[in-house]
Amino acid sequence: MARFREARRFRAQRLVESYWEALRDGGSVPARGDVDPRGIEDALEYAFILERISPRHGRLRIAGRHLCDLAGAEVRGMPLSVLFEAQSRDALGEALREVLERPAVAELALSAPAGLGRHALEGRLLLLPLRSDAGEISRALGCLETEGRIGRTPRRLSILETHLRPLPGVAEKAPAPAAQGFAEPARPFDVADRRAHKAPHLRVVVSNTDD
């Protein structure tokens, strides 16, 4: 029952993870170009695409509105770490390294304390590996979802726990995929931003793993 309630609380995270699992289609790491925003339309507000710029640092290439609301500013092009307290950035960097080098799925429990003009926040961060057009695992599809009124910004999150689920048998290198996905727009994800290109066929995947 506790697992069921947790899944209902952070619904966007489960939607993004189920979509990513559908794209795997046999166990491989999906290509960044395979990701179609229409497949996660109900979670776009919380979703993002990240590009590795060093082993423990990633830059937001596309970011949902919720991330911008937390920062109080546009975050596209900024490091993901801008949303975190300084003392949590090493843990964030290590989780990102594991996701892209092992590779693995990472789920992080988050919080932010109440303060002047601010309510306490509780949240989850999901990081899922993606391949670049060159075939390297150097991108991540993510979901950052919090509960509680954001209040005065910027908000900085702390990491309480990190759960990793390695993907056994998946090599870091692979031949360059031929997939064509949506281009990185000059603005954050928006539900109204729908591309006219052909979407990949999807199948619904229900994950029973709570990582």
C-alpha positions in Angstrom: 0.0 0.0 0.0 2.8 2.4 0.8 4.4 1.8 -2.6 1.1 2.4 -4.3 0.6 5.7 -2.5 4.2 6.8 -3.4 3.6 6.1 -7.0 0.4 8.2 -7.0 2.2 11.1 -5.3 4.9 11.4 -8.0 2.9 10.4 -11.0 4.9 12.4 -13.6 8.0 10.4 -12.6 6.2 7.1 -13.3 4.9 8.3 -16.6 8.4 9.3 -17.8 10.0 6.1 -16.6 7.3 4.0 -18.3 7.8 5.9 -21.6 11.6 5.4 -21.4 11.1 1.7 -20.7 8.8 1.5 -23.8 11.5 3.1 -25.9 14.1 0.5 -24.8 12.4 -2.2 -26.8 14.6 -5.2 -25.9 16.8 -3.7 -23.2 19.1 -1.2 -25.0 19.5 2.4 -23.9 17.2 4.6 -26.1 18.6 7.3 -28.3 18.0 10.9 -27.4 16.5 11.3 -30.9 13.8 8.7 -30.1 12.3 10.9 -27.4 9.0 12.5 -28.6 7.4 15.0 -26.2 4.0 13.8 -27.2 4.8 10.5 -25.5 5.1 12.2 -22.1 2.6 15.1 -22.6 1.1 14.7 -19.2 4.6 15.0 -17.6 6.2 17.7 -19.7 6.1 20.3 -17.0 8.5 18.2 -14.9 10.6 16.6 -17.6 14.0 17.6 -19.0 16.8 16.5 -21.3 20.4 16.8 -20.0 23.7 16.7 -21.8 26.9 15.6 -20.0 29.6 18.2 -20.1 32.0 16.4 -17.7 31.8 13.1 -15.8 29.8 14.6 -12.9 28.1 17.6 -14.6 25.3 18.0 -17.0 23.7 20.9 -18.7 19.9 21.2 -19.3 19.2 21.3 -23.0 15.4 21.2 -22.5 13.6 21.9 -19.3 10.0 21.8 -18.2 8.2 24.7 -16.6 8.4 23.3 -13.1 12.2 23.5 -13.1 12.0 27.1 -14.2 9.5 27.8 -11.5 11.8 26.4 -8.8 14.7 28.5 -10.1 12.6 31.6 -10.6 14.3 31.9 -14.1 14.8 30.2 -17.4 17.2 27.2 -16.7 17.8 25.9 -20.3 21.5 25.9 -20.9 22.3 25.9 -17.1 23.7 23.0 -15.1 21.2 20.8 -13.3 23.1 21.5 -10.1 21.8 25.1 -10.0 18.6 23.7 -8.5 20.5 22.0 -5.6 22.2 23.1 -2.4 26.0 23.2 -2.5 26.3 20.3 0.0 24.2 18.0 -2.3 26.0 18.7 -5.5 28.6 16.0 -5.0 25.9 13.4 -4.5 24.1 14.7 -7.6 27.3 14.5 -9.7 28.0 11.0 -8.5 24.5 9.9 -9.4 24.8 11.4 -12.9 28.2 9.6 -13.4 26.6 6.3 -12.4 23.7 6.8 -14.8 25.8 7.6 -17.8 28.9 5.4 -17.2 27.5 2.2 -15.6 24.7 2.8 -17.1 21.9 2.9 -14.5 18.6 4.4 -13.5 18.8 6.8 -10.6 16.0 8.0 -8.3 16.8 10.6 -5.7 14.6 11.7 -2.8 14.7 15.5 -2.3 13.6 18.1 0.2 13.8 21.8 0.8 13.0 23.4 4.2 10.4 26.0 4.9 11.5 29.6 5.3 10.4 33.2 4.9 7.9 33.2 2.1 8.6 29.5 1.4 6.8 26.2 2.2 8.6 23.0 2.8 9.1 20.9 -0.4 9.4 17.2 -0.9 10.4 15.8 -4.3 11.9 13.1 -6.5 14.5 13.3 -9.2 14.6 10.6 -11.9 17.6 10.2 -14.2 17.4 7.8 -17.2 20.3 7.3 -19.6 20.1 8.1 -23.3 22.4 7.7 -26.3 23.6 10.7 -28.3 23.5 10.6 -32.1 27.1 9.3 -32.0 25.9 6.3 -30.0 27.5 7.3 -26.7 25.6 7.4 -23.5 26.0 11.1 -22.8 22.4 12.3 -22.5 19.7 11.7 -19.8 16.0 12.0 -19.8 14.9 13.3 -16.4 12.0 14.2 -14.3 12.1 16.5 -11.3 8.8 16.7 -9.4 8.2 18.4 -6.1 5.2 18.8 -3.7 4.4 21.9 -1.8 4.0 25.6 -2.7 7.2 26.9 -4.2 6.9 30.4 -2.8 9.8 32.8 -2.9 12.5 31.7 -5.4 15.0 30.5 -6.1 14.5 27.2 -4.3 17.5 24.9 -3.7 16.9 21.2 -3.1 18.8 18.8 -0.8 19.3 15.1 -1.6 18.1 12.8 1.1 18.6 9.4 -0.5 19.9 8.0 -3.8 18.7 4.7 -5.3 20.5 3.2 -8.3 19.3 0.4 -10.6 22.1 -0.8 -12.9 21.2 -1.9 -16.4 23.1 -5.2 -16.8 24.5 -6.2 -20.1 24.2 -2.7 -21.6 27.5 -1.4 -23.2 28.4 2.2 -22.9 29.3 2.4 -26.6 27.0 1.5 -29.5 26.8 2.2 -33.2 25.3 5.6 -34.0 21.5 5.3 -34.2 19.6 6.4 -37.3 16.6 7.7 -35.2 15.3 11.2 -35.8 13.8 12.9 -32.8 12.5 16.3 -31.9 15.0 19.2 -32.1 16.0 21.1 -29.1 13.8 24.2 -29.1 14.8 27.7 -28.1 12.4 27.6 -25.1 11.4 25.1 -22.4 9.1 22.2 -22.9 5.5 23.3 -23.4 2.4 21.2 -23.8 1.5 23.3 -26.9 4.9 22.5 -28.4 4.0 19.5 -30.6 6.1 18.5 -33.6 4.7 17.3 -36.9 7.2 14.5 -37.3 6.3 10.9 -37.0 6.2 9.6 -33.4 7.7 6.2 -32.6 5.3 3.3 -31.9 4.9 3.0 -28.2 3.7 0.2 -25.9 2.5 0.8 -22.3 5.0 -0.5 -19.8 4.0 -0.8 -16.1 7.0 -0.8 -13.8 6.6 -2.7 -10.6 10.0 -1.6 -9.4 10.2 1.2 -6.9 13.8 2.4 -7.0 
